[in-house]
Amino acid sequence: MKALKYCIAAGLFALGTANSASGLDKAAEALYQRHCAACHGAQRLGGIGPALLPQNLSRLRKKAALEVIGQGRPLTQMPAFSGQLDDAELDALADFIYQPPAEEPNWGLADIRASHVVHHPKGSLGDKPVFEADLQNLFIVVEQGDHHATLLDGDSFEPIYRFQTRYALHGGPKYSSDGRYVFFASRDGWISKFDIYNLKVVAEIRAGINTRNAAVSFNNKYVAVGNYLPHSLVLLSADDLSPLAVLPMTDGAGNSSRVSAVYTAPPRESFIVALKDIPQILEIPYGHIAPDNPRVKRIKLEDYLDDFFFNQEYSVVMGASRPAGSEVSESAVSGRVIDLDSGRKLADLAIPGMPHLGSGISWRYGDTTVMATPNLNSGAVSIIDMQDWQVLKTLETEGPGFFMRSHDQSPYAWVDVFFGPNRDKVHVFDKQSLELVKTLAPVPGKTAAHVEFTRDGRYALLSIWDVDGAVIVYDAQSLEEVKRIPMSKPSGKYNVYNKTHYEAGTSH
Ligand code: DHE
């Protein structure tokens, strides 16, 4: 009976896929097409979910993959299949994804170039905004529910314009330094450049099959795109997104790596590239884009670091590793502190749990600077003294958090409780007493997450992560609600001034 079910599904789906000619297990392939292809792509090249090809799974043991298929994966949209599939089917799927496809997928310069679309060439649109607002106090809100973005006036909190984005954006959109343009990256590799003054997408290009994020050089010349698939960093012209170079991510000894993320480091005038499968960090000075350029610096590490926090000067990076699969490190050392100039390790980070450094924030505390990070597997915010890299205090929260935010002008730091039964709650802490001030639960039962401040720090905007969701505006001092703006799963929001001035309270 089961075999018949697979055969029917194989007949429906397998024809025309790259795997069908390869002698791969047809039944497993049919299962894959039925349950996995919608998110992971018919040819396993990725989509909303990661690519499921052997080279992408190099750090995930098959046992861990089986667990993910059965139990789902926290932090992602991967559901649990154990209720729908029996053990043999789960096993067959786990085996299938470790089989190489019939054809090696690639996405080189020619593919990238062929996908390039320029909707409005440089100079063809006016330089005066077509709406009135404080251009430094605008927000872009990414609405994941229906793949749109909203341009929001940060004074009136009225939407100015709502437009469709590519499917499944991920990572923060990045502004040009004057705030006129914003660049979006989608999980399946599309990079879009949007002209805020004219409310138009001006150019698009597919830079990878499975992309992590994009960074824009502070001199507004380059966009760097980090890919999981292929293992490459792609450099585009920030003018019209035309491709300049594809840099294979290798260690020089025959091993290649996915890019965890690429960051721009304005004071260093360089891109910093975090690698997932090679224990190295790369630094690529703006403009030195050839991979063998002697100015490309490789910092060799003791272990893989793929989640980063930079100090405000970009001289030091704190890095943490996300263990593969559902494994959680029990090690006392959960990260490292690296000096970017010397390449030397300054300290081990002894944070219990799994810090989410990428969403960390920093502020002055007495005669030192501290950084705070939520933890992805425990209800704790770790506050670390950035002079001696010791944990100064661990604040208890009602569950693991994902995003943290503050503003120079605000006495408070906000952290969500992203996972678990209390995911509808958000904690507000005092940055000097390091004590809890208030816990908000704006919509019981719905996830409340991701805060961003207005330019002056007077208001904090919080998302209700639901298709029938909202952005809620709070007075950042009294913590009273000011306004509720309906939106479709507004995942993140990004204030032009705070982002382009690298505010210490926001992610970079
Ligand atoms: Fe993200 C940013 C990695 C899952 C929403 N996420 C980032 C960045 C990295 C990262 C490296 C910084 C890039 C940037 O902003 O340029 N995210 C990862 C993962 O490795 C992880 C755990 C697994 C994965 O599937 O990729 C992951 N992320 C998620 C989600 O499941 C979230 C909650 C929903 C979604 O969009 O898929 C999610 N990530 C976000 C958001 C940002 C982000 C909203 C931007 C943060 C900010 O600056 O505000």
Boltz pocket constraint, residues with backbone or C-beta under 6 A from the ligand:
constraints:
  - pocket:
      binder: B
      contacts: [[A, 75], [A, 76], [A, 77], [A, 144], [A, 169], [A, 170], [A, 171], [A, 172], [A, 173], [A, 212], [A, 213], [A, 214], [A, 260], [A, 261], [A, 262], [A, 306], [A, 358], [A, 491], [A, 492], [A, 493], [A, 507], [A, 508]]
      max_distance: 6.0
